[in-house]
Amino acid sequence: MPPDLPFWAKPQQALAVVECALAAGGPVAWVVGDEICGRDGALRRALETRRQAYVLAVRGNEQPSRWR
């Protein structure tokens, strides 16, 4: 990989894919993701802002106050 290639965490990659699909007019009924995506508040907020339906896994001991 080129040394100047920026690092994107998995949730950032997921959001970029969703944004690309929506921009292309693709039908995106639901976004689903694993625990890594589920604990990322920025991803959840971005999906909510877009009024995009989603299901993201979270740890069993995750506190709702940390969801935002």
PDB file of N, H, CA, C and O in Angstrom:
ATOM      1  N   MET A   1       0.834  -1.167   0.000  1.00  0.00           N
ATOM      2  CA  MET A   1       0.000   0.000   0.000  1.00  0.00           C
ATOM      3  C   MET A   1       0.886   1.240   0.000  1.00  0.00           C
ATOM      4  O   MET A   1       1.959   1.249   0.603  1.00  0.00           O
ATOM      5  N   PRO A   2       0.434   2.269  -0.671  1.00  0.00           N
ATOM      6  CA  PRO A   2       1.214   3.505  -0.668  1.00  0.00           C
ATOM      7  C   PRO A   2       1.308   4.091   0.741  1.00  0.00           C
ATOM      8  O   PRO A   2       0.332   4.046   1.488  1.00  0.00           O
ATOM      9  N   PRO A   3       2.453   4.634   1.111  1.00  0.00           N
ATOM     10  CA  PRO A   3       2.619   5.172   2.461  1.00  0.00           C
ATOM     11  C   PRO A   3       1.730   6.383   2.743  1.00  0.00           C
ATOM     12  O   PRO A   3       1.456   6.678   3.906  1.00  0.00           O
ATOM     13  N   ASP A   4       1.274   7.089   1.710  1.00  0.00           N
ATOM     14  H   ASP A   4       1.497   6.850   0.765  1.00  0.00           H
ATOM     15  CA  ASP A   4       0.449   8.276   1.938  1.00  0.00           C
ATOM     16  C   ASP A   4      -1.051   7.961   1.953  1.00  0.00           C
ATOM     17  O   ASP A   4      -1.873   8.872   2.053  1.00  0.00           O
ATOM     18  N   LEU A   5      -1.405   6.701   1.856  1.00  0.00           N
ATOM     19  H   LEU A   5      -0.737   5.960   1.775  1.00  0.00           H
ATOM     20  CA  LEU A   5      -2.805   6.298   1.900  1.00  0.00           C
ATOM     21  C   LEU A   5      -3.331   6.464   3.320  1.00  0.00           C
ATOM     22  O   LEU A   5      -2.783   5.877   4.252  1.00  0.00           O
ATOM     23  N   PRO A   6      -4.398   7.266   3.498  1.00  0.00           N
ATOM     24  CA  PRO A   6      -4.886   7.502   4.862  1.00  0.00           C
ATOM     25  C   PRO A   6      -5.558   6.258   5.438  1.00  0.00           C
ATOM     26  O   PRO A   6      -6.118   5.438   4.710  1.00  0.00           O
ATOM     27  N   PHE A   7      -5.488   6.140   6.750  1.00  0.00           N
ATOM     28  H   PHE A   7      -5.034   6.806   7.341  1.00  0.00           H
ATOM     29  CA  PHE A   7      -6.145   5.034   7.438  1.00  0.00           C
ATOM     30  C   PHE A   7      -7.601   5.400   7.677  1.00  0.00           C
ATOM     31  O   PHE A   7      -7.909   6.496   8.145  1.00  0.00           O
ATOM     32  N   TRP A   8      -8.490   4.477   7.352  1.00  0.00           N
ATOM     33  H   TRP A   8      -8.240   3.586   6.971  1.00  0.00           H
ATOM     34  CA  TRP A   8      -9.913   4.633   7.650  1.00  0.00           C
ATOM     35  C   TRP A   8     -10.319   3.453   8.500  1.00  0.00           C
ATOM     36  O   TRP A   8     -10.112   2.303   8.113  1.00  0.00           O
ATOM     37  N   ALA A   9     -10.893   3.726   9.649  1.00  0.00           N
ATOM     38  H   ALA A   9     -11.062   4.660   9.963  1.00  0.00           H
ATOM     39  CA  ALA A   9     -11.416   2.658  10.493  1.00  0.00           C
ATOM     40  C   ALA A   9     -12.637   2.041   9.806  1.00  0.00           C
ATOM     41  O   ALA A   9     -13.234   2.642   8.914  1.00  0.00           O
ATOM     42  N   LYS A  10     -12.989   0.845  10.236  1.00  0.00           N
ATOM     43  H   LYS A  10     -12.503   0.357  10.961  1.00  0.00           H
ATOM     44  CA  LYS A  10     -14.099   0.118   9.620  1.00  0.00           C
ATOM     45  C   LYS A  10     -15.395   0.937   9.561  1.00  0.00           C
ATOM     46  O   LYS A  10     -16.048   0.936   8.518  1.00  0.00           O
ATOM     47  N   PRO A  11     -15.799   1.639  10.637  1.00  0.00           N
ATOM     48  CA  PRO A  11     -17.020   2.440  10.545  1.00  0.00           C
ATOM     49  C   PRO A  11     -16.930   3.560   9.504  1.00  0.00           C
ATOM     50  O   PRO A  11     -17.923   3.878   8.848  1.00  0.00           O
ATOM     51  N   GLN A  12     -15.751   4.152   9.353  1.00  0.00           N
ATOM     52  H   GLN A  12     -14.945   3.893   9.885  1.00  0.00           H
ATOM     53  CA  GLN A  12     -15.563   5.181   8.329  1.00  0.00           C
ATOM     54  C   GLN A  12     -15.708   4.580   6.934  1.00  0.00           C
ATOM     55  O   GLN A  12     -16.313   5.186   6.049  1.00  0.00           O
ATOM     56  N   GLN A  13     -15.159   3.401   6.746  1.00  0.00           N
ATOM     57  H   GLN A  13     -14.667   2.909   7.464  1.00  0.00           H
ATOM     58  CA  GLN A  13     -15.291   2.713   5.467  1.00  0.00           C
ATOM     59  C   GLN A  13     -16.756   2.394   5.182  1.00  0.00           C
ATOM     60  O   GLN A  13     -17.234   2.580   4.063  1.00  0.00           O
ATOM     61  N   ALA A  14     -17.465   1.911   6.205  1.00  0.00           N
ATOM     62  H   ALA A  14     -17.077   1.760   7.114  1.00  0.00           H
ATOM     63  CA  ALA A  14     -18.874   1.563   6.038  1.00  0.00           C
ATOM     64  C   ALA A  14     -19.687   2.781   5.622  1.00  0.00           C
ATOM     65  O   ALA A  14     -20.512   2.701   4.711  1.00  0.00           O
ATOM     66  N   LEU A  15     -19.455   3.906   6.290  1.00  0.00           N
ATOM     67  H   LEU A  15     -18.785   3.971   7.029  1.00  0.00           H
ATOM     68  CA  LEU A  15     -20.201   5.119   5.953  1.00  0.00           C
ATOM     69  C   LEU A  15     -19.885   5.571   4.535  1.00  0.00           C
ATOM     70  O   LEU A  15     -20.787   6.004   3.817  1.00  0.00           O
ATOM     71  N   ALA A  16     -18.640   5.482   4.119  1.00  0.00           N
ATOM     72  H   ALA A  16     -17.908   5.130   4.702  1.00  0.00           H
ATOM     73  CA  ALA A  16     -18.271   5.868   2.758  1.00  0.00           C
ATOM     74  C   ALA A  16     -18.982   4.994   1.724  1.00  0.00           C
ATOM     75  O   ALA A  16     -19.425   5.493   0.690  1.00  0.00           O
ATOM     76  N   VAL A  17     -19.090   3.709   1.996  1.00  0.00           N
ATOM     77  H   VAL A  17     -18.729   3.304   2.836  1.00  0.00           H
ATOM     78  CA  VAL A  17     -19.787   2.798   1.073  1.00  0.00           C
ATOM     79  C   VAL A  17     -21.265   3.157   0.998  1.00  0.00           C
ATOM     80  O   VAL A  17     -21.834   3.220  -0.092  1.00  0.00           O
ATOM     81  N   VAL A  18     -21.889   3.392   2.146  1.00  0.00           N
ATOM     82  H   VAL A  18     -21.427   3.340   3.032  1.00  0.00           H
ATOM     83  CA  VAL A  18     -23.313   3.749   2.172  1.00  0.00           C
ATOM     84  C   VAL A  18     -23.536   5.068   1.436  1.00  0.00           C
ATOM     85  O   VAL A  18     -24.453   5.173   0.622  1.00  0.00           O
ATOM     86  N   GLU A  19     -22.712   6.069   1.714  1.00  0.00           N
ATOM     87  H   GLU A  19     -21.968   5.983   2.376  1.00  0.00           H
ATOM     88  CA  GLU A  19     -22.864   7.360   1.045  1.00  0.00           C
ATOM     89  C   GLU A  19     -22.701   7.232  -0.461  1.00  0.00           C
ATOM     90  O   GLU A  19     -23.422   7.877  -1.224  1.00  0.00           O
ATOM     91  N   CYS A  20     -21.761   6.406  -0.890  1.00  0.00           N
ATOM     92  H   CYS A  20     -21.176   5.883  -0.270  1.00  0.00           H
ATOM     93  CA  CYS A  20     -21.541   6.185  -2.318  1.00  0.00           C
ATOM     94  C   CYS A  20     -22.767   5.520  -2.951  1.00  0.00           C
ATOM     95  O   CYS A  20     -23.203   5.916  -4.032  1.00  0.00           O
ATOM     96  N   ALA A  21     -23.316   4.517  -2.279  1.00  0.00           N
ATOM     97  H   ALA A  21     -22.962   4.196  -1.401  1.00  0.00           H
ATOM     98  CA  ALA A  21     -24.497   3.820  -2.803  1.00  0.00           C
ATOM     99  C   ALA A  21     -25.690   4.763  -2.886  1.00  0.00           C
ATOM    100  O   ALA A  21     -26.422   4.749  -3.875  1.00  0.00           O
ATOM    101  N   LEU A  22     -25.894   5.584  -1.855  1.00  0.00           N
ATOM    102  H   LEU A  22     -25.299   5.595  -1.051  1.00  0.00           H
ATOM    103  CA  LEU A  22     -27.003   6.528  -1.875  1.00  0.00           C
ATOM    104  C   LEU A  22     -26.816   7.582  -2.959  1.00  0.00           C
ATOM    105  O   LEU A  22     -27.772   7.944  -3.645  1.00  0.00           O
ATOM    106  N   ALA A  23     -25.596   8.073  -3.116  1.00  0.00           N
ATOM    107  H   ALA A  23     -24.819   7.779  -2.559  1.00  0.00           H
ATOM    108  CA  ALA A  23     -25.317   9.082  -4.140  1.00  0.00           C
ATOM    109  C   ALA A  23     -25.529   8.530  -5.544  1.00  0.00           C
ATOM    110  O   ALA A  23     -25.902   9.270  -6.454  1.00  0.00           O
ATOM    111  N   ALA A  24     -25.293   7.241  -5.721  1.00  0.00           N
ATOM    112  H   ALA A  24     -24.990   6.640  -4.981  1.00  0.00           H
ATOM    113  CA  ALA A  24     -25.467   6.607  -7.030  1.00  0.00           C
ATOM    114  C   ALA A  24     -26.927   6.252  -7.295  1.00  0.00           C
ATOM    115  O   ALA A  24     -27.273   5.769  -8.373  1.00  0.00           O
ATOM    116  N   GLY A  25     -27.778   6.498  -6.300  1.00  0.00           N
ATOM    117  H   GLY A  25     -27.497   6.891  -5.425  1.00  0.00           H
ATOM    118  CA  GLY A  25     -29.192   6.195  -6.485  1.00  0.00           C
ATOM    119  C   GLY A  25     -29.543   4.744  -6.230  1.00  0.00           C
ATOM    120  O   GLY A  25     -30.641   4.295  -6.559  1.00  0.00           O
ATOM    121  N   GLY A  26     -28.618   4.020  -5.651  1.00  0.00           N
ATOM    122  H   GLY A  26     -27.726   4.385  -5.384  1.00  0.00           H
ATOM    123  CA  GLY A  26     -28.863   2.613  -5.365  1.00  0.00           C
ATOM    124  C   GLY A  26     -29.913   2.444  -4.288  1.00  0.00           C
ATOM    125  O   GLY A  26     -30.018   3.274  -3.385  1.00  0.00           O
ATOM    126  N   PRO A  27     -30.692   1.375  -4.374  1.00  0.00           N
ATOM    127  CA  PRO A  27     -31.687   1.139  -3.330  1.00  0.00           C
ATOM    128  C   PRO A  27     -31.006   0.623  -2.059  1.00  0.00           C
ATOM    129  O   PRO A  27     -30.409  -0.453  -2.058  1.00  0.00           O
ATOM    130  N   VAL A  28     -31.100   1.376  -1.015  1.00  0.00           N
ATOM    131  H   VAL A  28     -31.586   2.251  -1.015  1.00  0.00           H
ATOM    132  CA  VAL A  28     -30.515   0.988   0.266  1.00  0.00           C
ATOM    133  C   VAL A  28     -31.649   0.964   1.282  1.00  0.00           C
ATOM    134  O   VAL A  28     -31.968   1.978   1.903  1.00  0.00           O
ATOM    135  N   ALA A  29     -32.254  -0.215   1.441  1.00  0.00           N
ATOM    136  H   ALA A  29     -31.995  -1.039   0.937  1.00  0.00           H
ATOM    137  CA  ALA A  29     -33.379  -0.322   2.371  1.00  0.00           C
ATOM    138  C   ALA A  29     -32.878  -0.307   3.813  1.00  0.00           C
ATOM    139  O   ALA A  29     -33.438   0.393   4.656  1.00  0.00           O
ATOM    140  N   TRP A  30     -31.840  -1.067   4.096  1.00  0.00           N
ATOM    141  H   TRP A  30     -31.385  -1.635   3.411  1.00  0.00           H
ATOM    142  CA  TRP A  30     -31.292  -1.190   5.445  1.00  0.00           C
ATOM    143  C   TRP A  30     -29.778  -1.212   5.379  1.00  0.00           C
ATOM    144  O   TRP A  30     -29.188  -1.683   4.406  1.00  0.00           O
ATOM    145  N   VAL A  31     -29.161  -0.697   6.424  1.00  0.00           N
ATOM    146  H   VAL A  31     -29.640  -0.314   7.214  1.00  0.00           H
ATOM    147  CA  VAL A  31     -27.729  -0.839   6.617  1.00  0.00           C
ATOM    148  C   VAL A  31     -27.558  -1.742   7.833  1.00  0.00           C
ATOM    149  O   VAL A  31     -28.165  -1.499   8.876  1.00  0.00           O
ATOM    150  N   VAL A  32     -26.751  -2.761   7.709  1.00  0.00           N
ATOM    151  H   VAL A  32     -26.258  -2.958   6.862  1.00  0.00           H
ATOM    152  CA  VAL A  32     -26.488  -3.657   8.838  1.00  0.00           C
ATOM    153  C   VAL A  32     -24.987  -3.679   9.101  1.00  0.00           C
ATOM    154  O   VAL A  32     -24.181  -3.526   8.183  1.00  0.00           O
ATOM    155  N   GLY A  33     -24.626  -3.872  10.362  1.00  0.00           N
ATOM    156  H   GLY A  33     -25.281  -3.996  11.107  1.00  0.00           H
ATOM    157  CA  GLY A  33     -23.216  -3.881  10.703  1.00  0.00           C
ATOM    158  C   GLY A  33     -22.949  -4.638  11.986  1.00  0.00           C
ATOM    159  O   GLY A  33     -23.857  -4.942  12.759  1.00  0.00           O
ATOM    160  N   ASP A  34     -21.697  -4.929  12.187  1.00  0.00           N
ATOM    161  H   ASP A  34     -20.959  -4.682  11.559  1.00  0.00           H
ATOM    162  CA  ASP A  34     -21.278  -5.692  13.361  1.00  0.00           C
ATOM    163  C   ASP A  34     -21.024  -4.775  14.552  1.00  0.00           C
ATOM    164  O   ASP A  34     -21.306  -3.578  14.504  1.00  0.00           O
ATOM    165  N   GLU A  35     -20.494  -5.349  15.604  1.00  0.00           N
ATOM    166  H   GLU A  35     -20.265  -6.322  15.643  1.00  0.00           H
ATOM    167  CA  GLU A  35     -20.246  -4.626  16.857  1.00  0.00           C
ATOM    168  C   GLU A  35     -19.268  -3.466  16.689  1.00  0.00           C
ATOM    169  O   GLU A  35     -19.392  -2.446  17.367  1.00  0.00           O
ATOM    170  N   ILE A  36     -18.307  -3.616  15.799  1.00  0.00           N
ATOM    171  H   ILE A  36     -18.206  -4.444  15.248  1.00  0.00           H
ATOM    172  CA  ILE A  36     -17.336  -2.539  15.577  1.00  0.00           C
ATOM    173  C   ILE A  36     -18.050  -1.304  15.040  1.00  0.00           C
ATOM    174  O   ILE A  36     -17.784  -0.185  15.477  1.00  0.00           O
ATOM    175  N   CYS A  37     -18.951  -1.514  14.097  1.00  0.00           N
ATOM    176  H   CYS A  37     -19.168  -2.423  13.742  1.00  0.00           H
ATOM    177  CA  CYS A  37     -19.729  -0.393  13.568  1.00  0.00           C
ATOM    178  C   CYS A  37     -20.754   0.089  14.589  1.00  0.00           C
ATOM    179  O   CYS A  37     -21.026   1.286  14.680  1.00  0.00           O
ATOM    180  N   GLY A  38     -21.321  -0.834  15.352  1.00  0.00           N
ATOM    181  H   GLY A  38     -21.101  -1.807  15.278  1.00  0.00           H
ATOM    182  CA  GLY A  38     -22.353  -0.492  16.318  1.00  0.00           C
ATOM    183  C   GLY A  38     -21.880   0.398  17.448  1.00  0.00           C
ATOM    184  O   GLY A  38     -22.671   1.157  18.008  1.00  0.00           O
ATOM    185  N   ARG A  39     -20.610   0.322  17.794  1.00  0.00           N
ATOM    186  H   ARG A  39     -19.967  -0.295  17.339  1.00  0.00           H
ATOM    187  CA  ARG A  39     -20.132   1.165  18.894  1.00  0.00           C
ATOM    188  C   ARG A  39     -19.646   2.529  18.418  1.00  0.00           C
ATOM    189  O   ARG A  39     -19.183   3.340  19.219  1.00  0.00           O
ATOM    190  N   ASP A  40     -19.751   2.783  17.122  1.00  0.00           N
ATOM    191  H   ASP A  40     -20.128   2.124  16.471  1.00  0.00           H
ATOM    192  CA  ASP A  40     -19.296   4.060  16.569  1.00  0.00           C
ATOM    193  C   ASP A  40     -20.456   5.056  16.512  1.00  0.00           C
ATOM    194  O   ASP A  40     -21.319   4.962  15.640  1.00  0.00           O
ATOM    195  N   GLY A  41     -20.469   6.002  17.441  1.00  0.00           N
ATOM    196  H   GLY A  41     -19.768   6.078  18.150  1.00  0.00           H
ATOM    197  CA  GLY A  41     -21.548   6.976  17.500  1.00  0.00           C
ATOM    198  C   GLY A  41     -21.659   7.839  16.259  1.00  0.00           C
ATOM    199  O   GLY A  41     -22.764   8.210  15.864  1.00  0.00           O
ATOM    200  N   ALA A  42     -20.540   8.163  15.639  1.00  0.00           N
ATOM    201  H   ALA A  42     -19.642   7.861  15.960  1.00  0.00           H
ATOM    202  CA  ALA A  42     -20.572   9.010  14.443  1.00  0.00           C
ATOM    203  C   ALA A  42     -21.298   8.307  13.300  1.00  0.00           C
ATOM    204  O   ALA A  42     -22.049   8.944  12.561  1.00  0.00           O
ATOM    205  N   LEU A  43     -21.086   7.018  13.149  1.00  0.00           N
ATOM    206  H   LEU A  43     -20.476   6.501  13.750  1.00  0.00           H
ATOM    207  CA  LEU A  43     -21.770   6.271  12.097  1.00  0.00           C
ATOM    208  C   LEU A  43     -23.270   6.246  12.369  1.00  0.00           C
ATOM    209  O   LEU A  43     -24.073   6.493  11.469  1.00  0.00           O
ATOM    210  N   ARG A  44     -23.644   5.950  13.600  1.00  0.00           N
ATOM    211  H   ARG A  44     -22.992   5.750  14.331  1.00  0.00           H
ATOM    212  CA  ARG A  44     -25.068   5.910  13.938  1.00  0.00           C
ATOM    213  C   ARG A  44     -25.722   7.274  13.719  1.00  0.00           C
ATOM    214  O   ARG A  44     -26.813   7.355  13.155  1.00  0.00           O
ATOM    215  N   ARG A  45     -25.068   8.333  14.155  1.00  0.00           N
ATOM    216  H   ARG A  45     -24.182   8.268  14.614  1.00  0.00           H
ATOM    217  CA  ARG A  45     -25.634   9.680  13.964  1.00  0.00           C
ATOM    218  C   ARG A  45     -25.773  10.018  12.484  1.00  0.00           C
ATOM    219  O   ARG A  45     -26.767  10.620  12.078  1.00  0.00           O
ATOM    220  N   ALA A  46     -24.791   9.640  11.680  1.00  0.00           N
ATOM    221  H   ALA A  46     -23.983   9.151  12.010  1.00  0.00           H
ATOM    222  CA  ALA A  46     -24.857   9.911  10.242  1.00  0.00           C
ATOM    223  C   ALA A  46     -26.033   9.184   9.606  1.00  0.00           C
ATOM    224  O   ALA A  46     -26.740   9.748   8.770  1.00  0.00           O
ATOM    225  N   LEU A  47     -26.243   7.931  10.003  1.00  0.00           N
ATOM    226  H   LEU A  47     -25.669   7.473  10.682  1.00  0.00           H
ATOM    227  CA  LEU A  47     -27.371   7.177   9.458  1.00  0.00           C
ATOM    228  C   LEU A  47     -28.697   7.779   9.905  1.00  0.00           C
ATOM    229  O   LEU A  47     -29.638   7.868   9.117  1.00  0.00           O
ATOM    230  N   GLU A  48     -28.775   8.192  11.165  1.00  0.00           N
ATOM    231  H   GLU A  48     -28.010   8.119  11.806  1.00  0.00           H
ATOM    232  CA  GLU A  48     -30.001   8.805  11.673  1.00  0.00           C
ATOM    233  C   GLU A  48     -30.280  10.137  10.997  1.00  0.00           C
ATOM    234  O   GLU A  48     -31.432  10.447  10.692  1.00  0.00           O
ATOM    235  N   THR A  49     -29.245  10.925  10.761  1.00  0.00           N
ATOM    236  H   THR A  49     -28.309  10.674  11.009  1.00  0.00           H
ATOM    237  CA  THR A  49     -29.406  12.211  10.075  1.00  0.00           C
ATOM    238  C   THR A  49     -29.983  11.999   8.680  1.00  0.00           C
ATOM    239  O   THR A  49     -30.797  12.794   8.212  1.00  0.00           O
ATOM    240  N   ARG A  50     -29.563  10.933   8.021  1.00  0.00           N
ATOM    241  H   ARG A  50     -28.901  10.286   8.400  1.00  0.00           H
ATOM    242  CA  ARG A  50     -30.051  10.610   6.675  1.00  0.00           C
ATOM    243  C   ARG A  50     -31.389   9.876   6.707  1.00  0.00           C
ATOM    244  O   ARG A  50     -31.948   9.540   5.663  1.00  0.00           O
ATOM    245  N   ARG A  51     -31.897   9.630   7.920  1.00  0.00           N
ATOM    246  H   ARG A  51     -31.442   9.902   8.768  1.00  0.00           H
ATOM    247  CA  ARG A  51     -33.128   8.867   8.100  1.00  0.00           C
ATOM    248  C   ARG A  51     -33.020   7.501   7.412  1.00  0.00           C
ATOM    249  O   ARG A  51     -33.976   7.009   6.813  1.00  0.00           O
ATOM    250  N   GLN A  52     -31.846   6.916   7.515  1.00  0.00           N
ATOM    251  H   GLN A  52     -31.069   7.315   8.002  1.00  0.00           H
ATOM    252  CA  GLN A  52     -31.558   5.619   6.919  1.00  0.00           C
ATOM    253  C   GLN A  52     -31.820   4.519   7.948  1.00  0.00           C
ATOM    254  O   GLN A  52     -31.291   4.566   9.058  1.00  0.00           O
ATOM    255  N   ALA A  53     -32.628   3.542   7.583  1.00  0.00           N
ATOM    256  H   ALA A  53     -33.058   3.504   6.681  1.00  0.00           H
ATOM    257  CA  ALA A  53     -32.887   2.417   8.484  1.00  0.00           C
ATOM    258  C   ALA A  53     -31.593   1.625   8.665  1.00  0.00           C
ATOM    259  O   ALA A  53     -30.844   1.417   7.710  1.00  0.00           O
ATOM    260  N   TYR A  54     -31.337   1.182   9.908  1.00  0.00           N
ATOM    261  H   TYR A  54     -31.946   1.351  10.683  1.00  0.00           H
ATOM    262  CA  TYR A  54     -30.121   0.417  10.170  1.00  0.00           C
ATOM    263  C   TYR A  54     -30.298  -0.509  11.348  1.00  0.00           C
ATOM    264  O   TYR A  54     -31.144  -0.294  12.217  1.00  0.00           O
ATOM    265  N   VAL A  55     -29.472  -1.557  11.358  1.00  0.00           N
ATOM    266  H   VAL A  55     -28.785  -1.731  10.652  1.00  0.00           H
ATOM    267  CA  VAL A  55     -29.362  -2.473  12.490  1.00  0.00           C
ATOM    268  C   VAL A  55     -27.869  -2.704  12.686  1.00  0.00           C
ATOM    269  O   VAL A  55     -27.193  -3.251  11.815  1.00  0.00           O
ATOM    270  N   LEU A  56     -27.366  -2.280  13.845  1.00  0.00           N
ATOM    271  H   LEU A  56     -27.916  -1.837  14.553  1.00  0.00           H
ATOM    272  CA  LEU A  56     -25.956  -2.461  14.153  1.00  0.00           C
ATOM    273  C   LEU A  56     -25.846  -3.222  15.470  1.00  0.00           C
ATOM    274  O   LEU A  56     -26.513  -2.886  16.448  1.00  0.00           O
ATOM    275  N   ALA A  57     -25.018  -4.228  15.486  1.00  0.00           N
ATOM    276  H   ALA A  57     -24.476  -4.501  14.691  1.00  0.00           H
ATOM    277  CA  ALA A  57     -24.823  -5.014  16.705  1.00  0.00           C
ATOM    278  C   ALA A  57     -24.075  -4.179  17.740  1.00  0.00           C
ATOM    279  O   ALA A  57     -23.267  -3.315  17.397  1.00  0.00           O
ATOM    280  N   VAL A  58     -24.357  -4.451  18.997  1.00  0.00           N
ATOM    281  H   VAL A  58     -25.013  -5.152  19.275  1.00  0.00           H
ATOM    282  CA  VAL A  58     -23.638  -3.820  20.104  1.00  0.00           C
ATOM    283  C   VAL A  58     -23.300  -4.899  21.122  1.00  0.00           C
ATOM    284  O   VAL A  58     -23.917  -5.964  21.142  1.00  0.00           O
ATOM    285  N   ARG A  59     -22.314  -4.614  21.967  1.00  0.00           N
ATOM    286  H   ARG A  59     -21.813  -3.749  21.952  1.00  0.00           H
ATOM    287  CA  ARG A  59     -21.959  -5.553  23.032  1.00  0.00           C
ATOM    288  C   ARG A  59     -23.114  -5.673  24.007  1.00  0.00           C
ATOM    289  O   ARG A  59     -23.917  -4.750  24.148  1.00  0.00           O
ATOM    290  N   GLY A  60     -23.196  -6.802  24.676  1.00  0.00           N
ATOM    291  H   GLY A  60     -22.544  -7.552  24.562  1.00  0.00           H
ATOM    292  CA  GLY A  60     -24.259  -7.036  25.643  1.00  0.00           C
ATOM    293  C   GLY A  60     -24.200  -6.098  26.832  1.00  0.00           C
ATOM    294  O   GLY A  60     -25.226  -5.837  27.460  1.00  0.00           O
ATOM    295  N   ASN A  61     -23.023  -5.587  27.153  1.00  0.00           N
ATOM    296  H   ASN A  61     -22.190  -5.799  26.642  1.00  0.00           H
ATOM    297  CA  ASN A  61     -22.897  -4.682  28.289  1.00  0.00           C
ATOM    298  C   ASN A  61     -22.818  -3.207  27.866  1.00  0.00           C
ATOM    299  O   ASN A  61     -22.449  -2.356  28.675  1.00  0.00           O
ATOM    300  N   GLU A  62     -23.149  -2.909  26.648  1.00  0.00           N
ATOM    301  H   GLU A  62     -23.449  -3.601  25.991  1.00  0.00           H
ATOM    302  CA  GLU A  62     -23.138  -1.533  26.151  1.00  0.00           C
ATOM    303  C   GLU A  62     -24.227  -0.722  26.862  1.00  0.00           C
ATOM    304  O   GLU A  62     -25.364  -1.179  26.985  1.00  0.00           O
ATOM    305  N   GLN A  63     -23.881   0.465  27.321  1.00  0.00           N
ATOM    306  H   GLN A  63     -22.957   0.836  27.221  1.00  0.00           H
ATOM    307  CA  GLN A  63     -24.827   1.327  28.022  1.00  0.00           C
ATOM    308  C   GLN A  63     -25.500   2.276  27.032  1.00  0.00           C
ATOM    309  O   GLN A  63     -24.810   2.897  26.223  1.00  0.00           O
ATOM    310  N   PRO A  64     -26.834   2.406  27.072  1.00  0.00           N
ATOM    311  CA  PRO A  64     -27.526   3.305  26.136  1.00  0.00           C
ATOM    312  C   PRO A  64     -26.996   4.725  26.149  1.00  0.00           C
ATOM    313  O   PRO A  64     -27.049   5.397  25.119  1.00  0.00           O
ATOM    314  N   SER A  65     -26.488   5.207  27.271  1.00  0.00           N
ATOM    315  H   SER A  65     -26.446   4.661  28.107  1.00  0.00           H
ATOM    316  CA  SER A  65     -25.966   6.576  27.314  1.00  0.00           C
ATOM    317  C   SER A  65     -24.764   6.761  26.396  1.00  0.00           C
ATOM    318  O   SER A  65     -24.456   7.889  26.008  1.00  0.00           O
ATOM    319  N   ARG A  66     -24.083   5.685  26.044  1.00  0.00           N
ATOM    320  H   ARG A  66     -24.333   4.769  26.358  1.00  0.00           H
ATOM    321  CA  ARG A  66     -22.915   5.779  25.164  1.00  0.00           C
ATOM    322  C   ARG A  66     -23.308   5.691  23.705  1.00  0.00           C
ATOM    323  O   ARG A  66     -22.450   5.838  22.835  1.00  0.00           O
ATOM    324  N   TRP A  67     -24.577   5.456  23.406  1.00  0.00           N
ATOM    325  H   TRP A  67     -25.274   5.336  24.112  1.00  0.00           H
ATOM    326  CA  TRP A  67     -25.022   5.272  22.020  1.00  0.00           C
ATOM    327  C   TRP A  67     -25.028   6.555  21.226  1.00  0.00           C
ATOM    328  O   TRP A  67     -25.039   6.509  19.996  1.00  0.00           O
ATOM    329  N   ARG A  68     -25.020   7.660  21.860  1.00  0.00           N
ATOM    330  H   ARG A  68     -25.011   7.697  22.859  1.00  0.00           H
ATOM    331  CA  ARG A  68     -25.101   8.926  21.121  1.00  0.00           C
ATOM    332  C   ARG A  68     -23.763   9.478  20.897  1.00  0.00           C
ATOM    333  O   ARG A  68     -23.627  10.541  20.291  1.00  0.00           O
TER     334      ARG A  68
END
